[in-house]
Amino acid sequence: MTRVLDILLSGIALIILTPLMIPVMIGLKLTGEHYIFYEQMRVGKGGVEFPLLKFATMLKDSPNLPGGLITSKNDPRMLPMGRFLRKTKINELPQLINILKGDMSIIGYRPQMKEVYQMYSAETREKIKRTRPGLSGIGSIVFRNEEEILQSTEDPKTFHREVIMPYKGELESWYADHRSLSMYVKLIILTIDAVLNPKSRRWWRDLKTYGIPKPPKALQEYL
């Protein structure tokens, strides 16, 4: 049933959002490095990598430049339109095509690059690889301001590896255990809430009765 909803909702969204996406594509073509889309290999269902599609927000060679896989709020590798596209999450809209193709779902675990995916525990990897990754999901909702969190820490790479990724793994495992049509719908609603009100903690209020893992002490001031 969720696959039918994925196709229906992503198709409708593409039709509705095309008037918004066209000016973005024109703007990207005329600025920065003049390319529109960025494909990045991410780990999906079955642990198999697939090309995830985004609007370009960073320099093409950014993974090999200072900063590596960690992106900060005012990252110098950001393209002229990049900051706006990332803040509004418009850069994620091309993934609607990934959903239509079957690479992804509307809701699921957030697909990671292989190096980051390996930071999850073996148990988490085993759980999440049974399902499709998502355009949104509990990990995306809780860590919608991940770049700002990392920017406020003294050692972003260590904080990401030792604090964020373990908790994100707990969240994604939790969703794998509670996956259902009703949870799918609930997380779509919470995604809309997170986009419209980035400081909202509705996700905690609505999901704590479902046993969602509590944030570790090191994260509580940020979430």
DAHUMO-V953527 format. One record per residue. N is the residue number from 1. PSI is psi as a letter, one per 40 degrees, with the letter a starting at -180 (NA if undefined). D_LAST is the distance of its C-alpha to the last C-alpha in Angstrom with 2 decimals. Layout:
# DAHUMO-V953527
[[N,PSI,D_LAST] [N,PSI,D_LAST]]
This chain:
# DAHUMO-V953527
[[1,d,32.15] [2,d,28.77] [3,d,30.82] [4,d,32.93] [5,d,29.91] [6,d,28.53] [7,d,31.89] [8,d,32.30] [9,d,28.89] [10,d,28.77] [11,d,32.40] [12,d,31.88] [13,d,28.82] [14,d,30.95] [15,d,33.76] [16,d,31.67] [17,e,29.64] [18,d,32.63] [19,d,33.60] [20,d,30.20] [21,d,30.37] [22,d,33.91] [23,d,33.29] [24,d,30.38] [25,d,32.82] [26,d,35.49] [27,d,33.23] [28,d,32.19] [29,d,35.85] [30,e,36.94] [31,i,34.38] [32,b,32.92] [33,e,34.63] [34,f,35.91] [35,i,34.34] [36,d,32.34] [37,i,30.76] [38,h,29.17] [39,h,29.56] [40,h,27.59] [41,h,28.35] [42,i,25.59] [43,h,25.96] [44,a,26.52] [45,h,28.25] [46,e,30.51] [47,e,28.99] [48,h,31.05] [49,i,29.95] [50,i,30.25] [51,h,30.04] [52,h,26.84] [53,h,27.63] [54,i,25.68] [55,i,26.82] [56,h,27.46] [57,e,24.96] [58,i,25.88] [59,i,29.25] [60,d,30.97] [61,e,31.17] [62,d,27.63] [63,d,26.91] [64,e,29.95] [65,i,29.13] [66,h,27.23] [67,d,23.52] [68,b,24.45] [69,e,21.84] [70,h,18.90] [71,h,18.49] [72,i,17.33] [73,d,16.74] [74,f,20.36] [75,h,21.88] [76,e,25.69] [77,e,26.30] [78,h,24.87] [79,i,27.60] [80,d,28.44] [81,e,26.74] [82,d,24.00] [83,d,21.25] [84,d,21.83] [85,d,22.08] [86,d,18.82] [87,d,16.84] [88,e,18.48] [89,e,18.39] [90,d,22.18] [91,e,22.76] [92,e,21.80] [93,d,24.51] [94,e,27.35] [95,e,25.74] [96,d,27.29] [97,d,30.45] [98,d,29.02] [99,d,28.32] [100,d,31.91] [101,d,33.26] [102,e,31.56] [103,d,29.41] [104,i,26.20] [105,i,25.07] [106,d,23.04] [107,h,20.51] [108,a,20.13] [109,i,18.49] [110,h,17.77] [111,h,21.00] [112,i,20.87] [113,i,23.63] [114,d,25.79] [115,d,24.81] [116,d,21.09] [117,d,22.03] [118,e,24.04] [119,d,21.04] [120,i,20.27] [121,i,22.33] [122,d,25.69] [123,d,24.76] [124,d,21.75] [125,d,24.00] [126,d,26.72] [127,d,24.70] [128,d,23.11] [129,e,26.29] [130,e,28.11] [131,i,26.44] [132,i,25.87] [133,i,22.67] [134,i,21.01] [135,d,20.44] [136,i,17.18] [137,a,15.69] [138,d,12.79] [139,d,11.84] [140,d,12.22] [141,d,10.29] [142,d,7.02] [143,f,7.74] [144,d,9.44] [145,f,8.62] [146,d,9.56] [147,d,12.52] [148,d,11.02] [149,d,8.92] [150,d,12.29] [151,d,14.28] [152,e,12.94] [153,i,13.99] [154,d,17.67] [155,g,18.30] [156,d,16.23] [157,d,18.47] [158,d,18.26] [159,d,14.49] [160,d,14.36] [161,d,17.15] [162,e,16.44] [163,d,12.69] [164,d,11.14] [165,d,14.30] [166,d,14.95] [167,d,11.75] [168,d,12.26] [169,d,15.80] [170,d,15.07] [171,d,13.35] [172,d,16.32] [173,d,18.75] [174,d,17.50] [175,d,18.17] [176,d,21.52] [177,d,22.43] [178,e,21.57] [179,h,22.87] [180,i,25.09] [181,d,26.17] [182,d,24.35] [183,d,20.99] [184,d,21.84] [185,d,22.35] [186,d,19.30] [187,d,17.02] [188,d,19.09] [189,d,18.42] [190,d,14.64] [191,d,15.02] [192,d,17.11] [193,d,14.72] [194,d,11.89] [195,d,14.71] [196,d,16.11] [197,g,13.10] [198,d,10.31] [199,e,8.21] [200,i,9.06] [201,f,7.57] [202,d,11.03] [203,d,10.31] [204,d,9.51] [205,d,12.48] [206,d,14.71] [207,e,14.33] [208,d,14.12] [209,e,17.89] [210,e,18.26] [211,f,17.00] [212,h,13.80] [213,h,12.77] [214,h,10.46] [215,i,7.83] [216,i,10.09] [217,d,10.38] [218,e,10.02] [219,e,6.37] [220,d,5.44] [221,e,5.94] [222,d,3.82] [223,NA,0.00]]
